[in-house]
Every structure is written in structure tokens, then in C-alpha cells.
Amino acid sequence: MIGLGTWPMDDTEAGAAVLHAIDAGYRLIDTAENYRNEEGVGQAIARSPLARSELFVTTKFNAEWHSYDGVRTAWRHSIERLGLDYIDLLLIHWPNPAQGTYVDAYKGLAKLLSKGKVRAIGTSNFTQSQLTELMDATGVVPDVNQIQHSPLWMRAEDIAFHEQHGIFTQAWSPLGRGAVLDAEPVTAAATAHGVTSAQVVLRWNLQHGASPIPKSTDPERQAANLDVFSFELDAVQMAAIDALDGTGPAPADPMSFGH
Ligand code: A2P
């Protein structure tokens, strides 16, 4: 339910952070072609004492590979950089609607899935109508849509749509890049439960049905970020944190931003 985000770590940072994270109990590691740290992530996985099957590795590919055959090339490049023989979850990183070829990319992903080259497929930053387009074109439901989700930008309608279709929601930048940690409703809930602000915000994501992938290079923070299953935010605390929605910087717009 909680994974390690690795943006913006370089190979060296990611190598150390992933090893610490695995030691702390993380089993889901999230990287991307665009982060340029797949080699570091892969080296950490190779050094870890765990069997490959105990880990769940997600990566994502860029717009350059948005074609039926291109996805296969993207998959091969990621496999080589990671040094793995399969990927657990492969995602289209951004829809890039101006390029307009994400349906072709998704058909390529569905083919990889049917061939057993990946264990699951999905999208990142896709809107409800783009997800509908993919499902209509292929009959294949994305396993995951990863979205920017934090108290600064709630996505209740998108999460409800995902749940209705059986798409699992992952939250990127679940801590709002740290910008939400000093907000009063967050610190008040942290004091009430005897936990940190980050733990409150991660718990808030989970209680809204979004599985967070917080980034931290710090071993103590990594461990604390997993330790969010021994308390529960009540309805008043949830509503107070919900009220932070829209109070931060604008989120990335997947209709115009992407790579
Ligand atoms: P660091 O890597 O130094 O721990 P997000 O995942 O929302 O993008 O947020 C990532 C940011 O939040 C990073 O700057 C990270 O810094 C910081 N961060 C991660 N975990 C914690 C924590 N438990 N307490 C405070 N800051 C954290």
C-alpha cells in the first residue's frame, strides 16, 4: 500500500535510498525512464538480500515510445537499465494529448501484458476521459492510474471513477513535496495522535483510497513513512485537512505538461 518514490534522485542517491528502503520494509519501488535513475535502482535491487519475487518494481516510459512497437523498445531499454528480467508494473508516464498516440502505446502495453513481459500495466496522469478511451479501444482495464494527490490537490472524483472501474489509485507527491507539512490541520492531527505531520498526510491519502509513494532519501523518514497503520484520522480531522485543497501551487496539468 506504500511505495518509495525516487524522483528526483540520481543513480547514486537512488542506489543508497532503495537499499535503505528495502531494509526498512519497502517492497514497492517506483522509478521512470525520465528520472534517469533506473540503473541505480537496479543496482540496489541486485545488492539487496531479497528474492526478486519479493519486490514490486514500477517504471514508466516517455512520449517518444508512444506507439505499438515503441512500447516494446521502451520495455527492453528499461529491462536493460534495471538489470531485471521482468517489470512488475509498466506505466505510460504522461498522456501527451497533443501528440495523440497514447491509445497506440496502450495497445503495445496490453500486448506486453498478454506475453507475460510485465505483470501489470497502467497509466500515470490520465484523465477520466482518456482512461475511458483506452478501455473502449482495448477492453483492457489499466491496473493502476498514478495521479498527483495531496491535501493541496484532492482528486475525489477521479478516485471514485477509478474505483468504479477497478483501477488502483497511486498518489505521487503525496506529501505535496513537503509543502503541506506545516499546515495547522496537519500539525494538530499529528499532535493528537503522537505522530509526525508526514505520517498524518500519508494516512490521509490512504483513507481517501490513494496508495502513496512518498520520496525520501533519509532512512529515518523512510521508516516513519511506512509506519502509518496504527492510528486513524477521524472525520473531523479528515475534513479539516480536506479544506487545504486548492491552497497550494497549481498541480501539473496533464493536458499541457508531459514528456
Ligand atoms: P527527503 O528526501 O530529504 O526526506 P513528495 O513525496 O510529496 O514529493 O515529497 C517529497 C519531499 O518530502 C522530499 O523533499 C522529502 O525530503 C520530504 N519528505 C519525505 N518524507 C518526509 C518526512 N517523513 N518528513 C519530512 N519531510 C519528508
Residues whose N, C-alpha, C, O or C-beta is under 5 A from the ligand:
A	BS01	A2P	S173 P174 L175 G176 R177 G178 A198 I213 P214 K215 S216 T217 D218 R221
